Amino acid sequence: MAVQYKVVMALALILLVSLAATRTADGQVPTAADFAACNEEAPEAVKAGTVSPTMGDHVRADTARAGAMTTNSIDFTGRHIESSDPQIHGMKAGGAKNATYQAAYRSCMRRRGF
């Protein structure tokens, strides 16, 4: 009986410590200020050559240049990108045609916590 009590107490202690140590999810949503800041920073990063585009950036850029809609519901037809991906949502549609711009924009959004 004493062993069961110790096991239950140990499990309870582990649960309490894990709950106390776990950070709550913020669930932040990018704002217009975040979009504007990253759209302003991206061209500077492109000029400086400090970013490297991924294959996904190249695919999205090709799709944007073709003016087509993609299967993951990114709308390239407006002034800004509408996407469920917070790292490219709000990107200028003109910038979406450049894979390096996309990489710079995603990097900026990541630094802002998205």
Buried (B, 14 or more C-beta within 10 A) or exposed (E): EEEEEEEEEEEEEEEEEEEEEEEEEEEEEBEEEBBEBBBEBBBEBBEEEEBEBEEBBBEBBEBBEEEEEBEEEBEBEEEBBBBEBBBBBBBBBEBBBBBBBBBBBBBBBEEBEB
